[in-house]
Amino acid sequence: MAYNAKVFNVMIASPGDVASERSIIRDVIYEWNAIHSQSRNIVLLPIGWESHSSPEMGDTPQGIINKQVLLKCDLLVGVFWTRLGTKTREFESGTVEEIERHIQSGKPAMLYFSSQPVAVDTVDLEQVKLLKEFKDSCQKRGLYEQYDSHTDFKNKFFHHLQLKLNEHELFSSVGKDSISDIIESRTTLPSLTSEAKILLKEASSDEHGNILLLRHMGGTLIQASGKVLIDSDERREVAKWEGAIQELLGKELLVERGHKGEMFEITNLGYQIADMIQL
């Protein structure tokens, strides 16, 4: 059943060493939506540069991300473990720039630092030093949270998200009478075959969001996220997976990128739906 809701963009800001936490943040947000969005008339939309930015010239990469993504977000969630990130023109890292500019805009930000163990020979000691300096600066300017496992992070973030949405004026001001500010939420999980769900989920975990379909002398190979999902000459089996690709194309969850129908790329909507799929 459709219902009216105000959408708030939640930006996930983090370096590249906390991919699991980024996934957890999305899962928690979708769980909050499933439980509370209809009664609160609020929908939270997780966003990030990897899913909500597009190619553009004329500025630095971080400047483009700021314009395309950061300025549109209402709440920011920042997560760190062993890295601070890549230096930008004005800040020690892109993630730091996103956090600082967001705070300057007066919008709420939630910061988390991992204390999970890590092998010393696998980390960049200069990055660890810069991260500690940033963490120390944050301690003087507000409250942040630490966690020691992915389970601990999920539990803490879910609890904190509910507190933030219940207490912060940005969200408490949402009411059913604010018609001019309300839009209709229609992002729901579509009906998909099991093969289509697997393809979409695997593609969403790939750095480039790609699915490859290759035909060779021994049959047909379909691959996503470095995994071979099928390599067979059994036509019935191949047809089932080809149908799954067509299914995702038809629902605009994939787009065709190859010249010979051999490569497909996940769309922004595809990422959103993939995050909702539980295999």
KARAHU-V74742 format. One line per field, one symbol per residue. phi: phi as a letter, one per 40 degrees, with the letter a starting at -180 (. if undefined). burial: + if it has 24 or more other C-alpha atoms within 12 Angstrom, else -. A space follows every 50 residues. Layout:
phi->???
burial->???
//
This chain:
phi->.cacaccbcbccbacccbccccccdcccccccdccbccccfbbcbcbacc bbbbdabhacdccccdccbdcccbbbbbbbbbbchccbcbbcaccccccc cccccgccbbbbbcbccacdcbbcccccccccccdcccccbibbbbabac ccccccccccccccccbccdccccacccccccbccbcbcccbccccccdc ccccccdbgbbbbbbbccibbbbafgbccaaabcdccccccccccccccc cgcbbcbccbgbbbbccdcccccccccbc
burial->---++++++++++++--+--+++++++++++++---++-+++++++++++ ++---------++-++-++++++++++++++++++------+++++++++ +++---++++++++------------+--++--++--+-----++++--+ --++-+++-+++--+-----+--+------------+----+--++++++ ++++++--++++++-----++++++---++-------+--++-++++++- --++++-----++++++++++++++++--
//
